[in-house]
Amino acid sequence: MRRSIPYVAASITLLTLAATQTPAQASGAGSGRAETVIEVSDTPIAGEVPREIIGANHRWPDKGFGMWDDATGEPVPRMVDLAKQTGVGLIRYPGGTVANLFDWKKSIGPQAGRGCQVGGGFVGGAEPMDSVYGPDENERFVDRIGAETMIMTNATTQTVADAADFVEYLNAPVGSNPNGGKDWAKVRAANGHAEPYGIKVWELGNELYLGNQRYWRAENLDTRLRQYVLGGTQRQLAQPVGKACDHRDSASVSSGAAGQRFQVWYPPVVPGSQKVRVGGADWRAVADLGKAGPGDAVYSINAKTGEIRFGDGKHGRIPAKGQKITADYGSGPHPGFVDYYKAMKKADPSIDICSAWETTKFVELMGADKPYDCVGVHLYARPDVTGAPEQVHDGQMPLAEKVVRDELDELTAAIDRFRPGQDRPYLEVSEYGQIKKPDSGPAPQGWAGSVSTTLIHADLLAGMIEHGTPLGISSNLNAGSTTPGELFGGAPDFVDTARARMLKLAGELVGTRPVRNEVVNNPAGDGDFKALRVLTTRGSDGAVRLLVLNRDRDTPVTANVALPGSGEVEVHTLNGAGIASFNTKDDPDAVKTTTTTAPRTGTGVEHTFPAHSITLIEAPAP
């Protein structure tokens, strides 16, 4: 993957964009007019905008949330069409939080032989989940839309060997068998795809620093980070047991049947560390249930798999129906990032392996000697969505720039301290978007798909491009039911949302290079932010493109865009009737893009940027 390119200090050649405001916005007393100047240089601030910046997080459960037709063995045509017209260039699979415990070996081969999965959270209720939409199905979808894949792989319950085998399955040529043992490339070929998929970017885990994604690791964050990096063991206390793929409380309750089997959540178990309780009472471990008497409160345990077995009433007591079974145990030893990295690189040295722990403390712990290729960052604006749309909009507009500064800038500085040089690890944004502030809301109707929220997504994307981020994953591709909040809404009525149309505009920047600009006398918005957010790029042919966000909810800004030369420029404007507008099946164009042309007159083009709009101006070289 392309590394971030640092800002370049150089002399600059400027284009000037002079903008006017309404009298109410004017900063000069009595003038009724304020001039805004956007100075655009020839100086690049990052590498070419990659196609992979137009990406989406795609989750495996429930047939990819309704986008996979298992009867035809193909993705739903509507989803293919939407992804192609949007220009989606990268898919993150099998998802984020929900895939933290994903077992890929259960999700390949004939459907009848596939196993069940345990969800990692957010989606489902800890019940068994299907494996219909496996990696081969995902690659078929990716092939149909002409995109690439990045993999988020299980760094919680997966063994080092399983992780290396996953790399071999997806990337190894048939016959190479880099891990020895089972030839997983041969298995892939038998499953219908002889050629390697060639997946470049792999991410180990998802948001394991959050409390709801702790799994076997410690509550203390510093300890948890060390466990993520170096591996280890952790005591689990009064944890309900489960059954295959079932972590619901009901799975820990005895049915009263003979010979019941349960499993701890996070094997392996440190031998001899466990205490198993039935109805709150300690039962005793034995090596052989066959030697137990009918009334003995005993069980046997397989430390490697974590399976707990109870008696049949002849050899060992049967736990009474309705009694809950819990276990204290040492979970581990588990591998860490350094172990996964070594094994996966052996399987394919060309891949990039990214950390999911996106803090400066991770960078410090890795230091200069522990290898890693990249850090996966999640850029989320977290607004308070309580109140009227106008109030929510004004509060959330300043957030994107702060998030980019706090996350990307701080991590870049930390990496530069420990890993300066051309081959320094890079930052990739494996999720971005907007999540409401905890305990706020309810949000205005449709807010997650609104014009206002789309402006937040566009602002984050502009910051990523200016930072030289080699890939960007919009969260999420789709949901399993109708919703305005995902990129293409939800099944069965997938929608061309405002966010999808914004990404289509941003896709026009692919292959160009972001250049420095400065906005002088930027009009004040309706809140604590400036109205205009401008991203500028230049193509190798000298063409200039400007992505201009007018974040003001009420007031348009008329600008004389100083683009020397002759001929016309194309102007594409994405907007709706108001900040709360969003697209639905019944109103698919509430937010739409309109395209016009404008002549260059003298030294510039006069254009009015509507309130709450996203505009792409494409100006050929003079």
Helices and strands as residue ranges (DSSP letters): E 15-20, G 23-25, E 36-44, G 51-53, E 55-57, H 61-66, E 68-69, E 74-75, H 77-86, E 90-93, G 97-99, G 104-107, G 111-113, E 117-118, E 128-129, H 135-145, E 148-153, H 160-171, H 184-190, E 201-204, G 211-213, H 221-230, E 232-240, G 249-252, E 261-263, E 275-278, E 281-285, G 289-291, E 298-302, E 307-310, E 325-334, H 337-347, E 352-355, H 360-366, E 374-381, H 389-396, H 399-404, I 405-409, H 410-418, E 426-434, G 447-449, H 451-466, E 472-474, H 498-506, G 507-509, E 513-520, E 532-538, E 544-550, E 557-561, E 568-576, E 591-599, E 605-609, E 613-619
